[in-house]
Amino acid sequence: MRETARTCSRWRLAALAGAAALAAALAGACDFEAAPAAPGAHGTRVATPAPASQESPPGKFDENEFQEDVRTAETTTDDYWRRHWERLFTGSYSSPRVVGLYDGRDPGSTPTCDGEPLERDNAAYCPAGDFVAWDAHLMRSGYARGDAWVYLVIAHEWGHAVQNRLRRGLVSPAAELQADCLAGAVLYGSSDDGTLKFEDGDEQELVDAFQVIGDKAPWTKPGDHGSSVQRLRSFSRGGENGVRACFT
């Protein structure tokens, strides 16, 4: 993905719909029922984990491009909510604080949320400090397999910040799936706005990312986020139908 000033038409999610069927087969899933509710954004930090053992393939990582994409994902996501908030919700939008990249291997420098350090190989929104942050190893590991990873993770955690700005009645009991839906709405909505350009392969990278971060992955607890198929379906719903579809 790339930041752009040109107008980009929406990429319809036919490719994602087909990939969702593939994801269902790969994950062994047979239904799309909502996962058990994760802790809500109002009460505790909400996070996106990835495997600590995942390493970047040698010779395939460009640090400068990585840093640029992280900054672009942050600014594009914030810009989307700033542009559209008053059309969607009452009140005015305020940006969460961006702590950004942190080194979860160094307890002395790791940000804390409500007195507890953020986990290694994780990304989180902290309601107590109203900030978003992402472990550098998590982000680099995913990015080595495609730049769409950082856009997905950042838009998802920002979705939790949005949930924390809403009336409790608007926040789904399946808060993680709703955040996936909001991430899809932001990324495809930014494409509609002309502030983000989808490149060849980005949609497949998104599908591949959801294969990694569903509940069936060994480093997640059942019910934390939903299966790969559930998460991809929620993301696709937001991407195809926009923010309002995440509240129906």
VMD Tcl script that draws the C-alpha trace (Angstrom):
set ca {
  {0.00 0.00 0.00}
  {1.12 3.52 -0.62}
  {-0.03 7.01 0.32}
  {-1.28 8.87 -2.72}
  {-2.96 12.09 -3.72}
  {-4.70 10.44 -6.65}
  {-8.29 9.27 -6.57}
  {-8.48 5.47 -6.38}
  {-11.61 3.44 -7.02}
  {-12.59 0.85 -4.44}
  {-11.24 -2.63 -5.03}
  {-14.35 -4.78 -4.68}
  {-13.80 -7.67 -2.33}
  {-14.54 -10.52 -4.71}
  {-10.96 -11.64 -4.27}
  {-11.33 -11.58 -0.52}
  {-14.60 -13.46 -0.67}
  {-12.94 -16.23 -2.64}
  {-9.99 -16.22 -0.30}
  {-12.34 -16.45 2.68}
  {-13.56 -19.77 1.36}
  {-9.96 -20.87 1.05}
  {-9.28 -19.65 4.57}
  {-12.21 -21.70 5.83}
  {-10.80 -24.81 4.24}
  {-7.31 -24.19 5.55}
  {-8.52 -23.41 9.06}
  {-10.95 -26.32 9.14}
  {-13.77 -23.93 10.03}
  {-17.37 -24.79 9.21}
  {-19.32 -21.76 10.41}
  {-19.18 -18.01 10.79}
  {-20.62 -17.64 14.27}
  {-19.24 -14.77 16.34}
  {-16.42 -15.63 18.69}
  {-16.95 -15.26 22.46}
  {-16.58 -11.66 23.53}
  {-13.13 -10.36 24.25}
  {-12.60 -7.75 26.98}
  {-14.05 -4.45 25.77}
  {-12.03 -1.44 24.82}
  {-13.51 0.49 27.73}
  {-11.97 -1.69 30.42}
  {-8.65 -3.28 29.46}
  {-6.01 -3.05 26.79}
  {-6.86 -4.85 23.60}
  {-4.15 -6.36 21.47}
  {-3.14 -8.20 18.31}
  {-0.59 -10.97 18.95}
  {1.83 -12.65 16.59}
  {4.23 -15.56 17.05}
  {7.45 -14.71 18.84}
  {9.25 -17.28 16.74}
  {8.41 -15.59 13.44}
  {11.57 -14.19 11.85}
  {12.11 -11.96 8.82}
  {13.37 -13.78 5.71}
  {16.98 -12.72 5.04}
  {17.60 -10.12 2.35}
  {13.96 -9.10 1.99}
  {13.65 -6.25 4.43}
  {13.99 -2.53 3.70}
  {14.09 -0.59 6.97}
  {13.48 2.79 5.35}
  {10.39 1.56 3.52}
  {9.18 -0.12 6.68}
  {9.45 3.09 8.71}
  {7.73 5.01 5.92}
  {4.84 2.55 5.77}
  {4.36 2.62 9.55}
  {4.16 6.43 9.46}
  {1.82 6.35 6.47}
  {-0.47 3.81 8.13}
  {-0.64 5.95 11.27}
  {-1.33 9.23 9.48}
  {-3.74 7.75 6.93}
  {-5.81 5.99 9.59}
  {-6.00 9.09 11.77}
  {-6.84 11.22 8.73}
  {-9.71 8.91 7.80}
  {-11.35 9.20 11.21}
  {-10.76 12.95 11.30}
  {-12.39 13.35 7.89}
  {-15.44 11.21 8.54}
  {-16.20 11.34 12.25}
  {-18.87 14.03 12.24}
  {-20.70 12.29 9.41}
  {-20.75 9.01 11.33}
  {-20.99 9.90 15.04}
  {-21.93 12.70 17.39}
  {-19.30 14.87 19.03}
  {-15.84 15.58 17.73}
  {-12.93 13.25 17.03}
  {-9.76 13.27 19.09}
  {-6.69 11.29 18.06}
  {-5.24 8.68 20.39}
  {-1.64 9.21 21.39}
  {0.72 7.25 19.15}
  {3.47 5.54 21.14}
  {4.19 3.53 18.01}
  {7.06 1.06 17.83}
  {8.49 -0.32 21.04}
  {11.02 -3.01 21.89}
  {9.19 -5.68 23.86}
  {12.49 -7.45 24.51}
  {13.60 -4.54 26.72}
  {11.38 -4.37 29.83}
  {12.98 -1.10 30.85}
  {11.75 0.74 27.77}
  {8.47 -1.09 27.18}
  {5.39 1.16 27.57}
  {3.01 0.32 30.39}
  {-0.76 0.23 30.34}
  {-2.49 0.67 33.69}
  {0.77 -0.27 35.43}
  {1.45 -3.39 33.34}
  {4.08 -3.52 30.57}
  {2.83 -4.22 27.08}
  {3.61 -7.70 25.89}
  {6.40 -8.70 23.57}
  {5.30 -9.45 20.00}
  {2.00 -7.68 20.41}
  {0.15 -4.56 19.38}
  {-2.29 -2.80 21.65}
  {-4.63 0.04 22.37}
  {-4.43 1.15 26.01}
  {-7.63 2.84 27.24}
  {-5.99 4.01 30.47}
  {-3.42 6.06 28.58}
  {-5.45 6.45 25.38}
  {-2.53 5.34 23.24}
  {-1.73 2.83 20.51}
  {1.56 0.95 20.30}
  {3.10 -1.94 18.37}
  {6.05 -4.16 19.13}
  {8.84 -3.61 16.60}
  {9.57 -7.32 16.17}
  {5.91 -8.07 15.53}
  {5.68 -5.36 12.90}
  {8.96 -6.17 11.16}
  {8.19 -9.89 11.09}
  {4.84 -9.34 9.45}
  {6.13 -6.62 7.15}
  {8.78 -8.95 5.74}
  {5.88 -10.96 4.31}
  {4.04 -7.95 2.91}
  {3.56 -4.26 3.70}
  {-0.21 -4.65 4.09}
  {0.51 -6.20 7.51}
  {1.35 -2.90 9.20}
  {-1.72 -1.15 7.73}
  {-3.98 -3.92 9.03}
  {-2.49 -4.01 12.54}
  {-2.50 -0.22 12.94}
  {-6.02 0.23 11.58}
  {-7.25 -2.57 13.87}
  {-5.78 -1.08 17.05}
  {-7.07 2.36 16.04}
  {-10.47 0.71 15.79}
  {-10.26 -0.04 19.50}
  {-9.48 3.63 20.17}
  {-12.60 4.50 18.20}
  {-14.66 2.03 20.24}
  {-13.44 3.72 23.40}
  {-14.82 7.04 22.11}
  {-18.32 5.67 21.56}
  {-21.32 4.95 23.74}
  {-21.01 1.48 25.22}
  {-24.16 0.41 23.42}
  {-22.42 0.87 20.08}
  {-19.49 -1.39 20.95}
  {-20.12 -4.98 19.93}
  {-19.66 -7.76 22.50}
  {-17.38 -9.23 19.83}
  {-15.15 -6.15 20.07}
  {-12.22 -7.69 18.21}
  {-14.29 -8.62 15.18}
  {-15.79 -5.13 15.18}
  {-12.28 -3.67 15.21}
  {-11.44 -5.85 12.20}
  {-14.54 -4.49 10.47}
  {-13.48 -0.91 11.24}
  {-10.00 -1.66 9.89}
  {-11.50 -2.79 6.59}
  {-13.69 0.32 6.44}
  {-10.69 2.57 7.05}
  {-8.35 0.99 4.51}
  {-10.88 0.75 1.70}
  {-12.45 4.07 2.69}
  {-9.03 5.71 2.47}
  {-8.70 4.25 -1.02}
  {-12.04 5.86 -1.90}
  {-10.82 9.15 -0.46}
  {-7.71 8.97 -2.62}
  {-5.30 8.98 0.32}
  {-4.22 5.34 0.02}
  {-3.41 3.25 -3.03}
  {-3.76 -0.52 -3.09}
  {-0.94 -2.18 -5.00}
  {-0.87 -5.55 -6.71}
  {-0.73 -8.28 -4.09}
  {-2.00 -6.20 -1.16}
  {-5.32 -8.01 -0.89}
  {-3.65 -11.40 -0.87}
  {-1.27 -10.13 1.82}
  {-4.31 -9.19 3.91}
  {-5.78 -12.65 3.46}
  {-2.45 -14.21 4.43}
  {-2.27 -11.98 7.52}
  {-5.61 -13.25 8.75}
  {-4.32 -16.80 8.38}
  {-1.68 -15.90 10.96}
  {-3.71 -14.01 13.56}
  {-6.87 -16.07 14.08}
  {-7.69 -17.89 17.32}
  {-6.45 -21.23 15.98}
  {-2.90 -19.93 16.03}
  {-1.02 -21.53 18.95}
  {-0.08 -18.26 20.67}
  {-3.67 -17.02 21.11}
  {-6.29 -18.09 23.62}
  {-9.59 -19.40 22.21}
  {-12.09 -16.57 21.90}
  {-9.56 -13.74 21.98}
  {-10.18 -12.47 18.47}
  {-12.18 -14.97 16.41}
  {-11.03 -17.52 13.84}
  {-9.20 -16.54 10.67}
  {-12.42 -16.91 8.69}
  {-14.45 -14.84 11.15}
  {-11.85 -12.10 11.18}
  {-11.52 -11.99 7.40}
  {-15.27 -11.90 6.98}
  {-15.60 -8.98 9.42}
  {-12.80 -7.08 7.70}
  {-14.42 -7.67 4.31}
  {-17.79 -6.44 5.56}
  {-16.28 -3.12 6.61}
  {-14.24 -2.84 3.42}
  {-17.23 -3.44 1.20}
  {-19.92 -1.53 3.08}
  {-18.12 1.07 5.21}
  {-18.14 2.00 8.89}
  {-21.89 1.79 9.42}
  {-21.84 -1.91 8.52}
  {-19.72 -2.49 11.63}
  {-22.60 -1.36 13.86}
  {-25.42 -3.46 12.46}
}
mol new
graphics top color blue
foreach p $ca { graphics top sphere $p radius 0.5 }
foreach p [lrange $ca 0 end-1] q [lrange $ca 1 end] { graphics top cylinder $p $q radius 0.2 }
display resetview
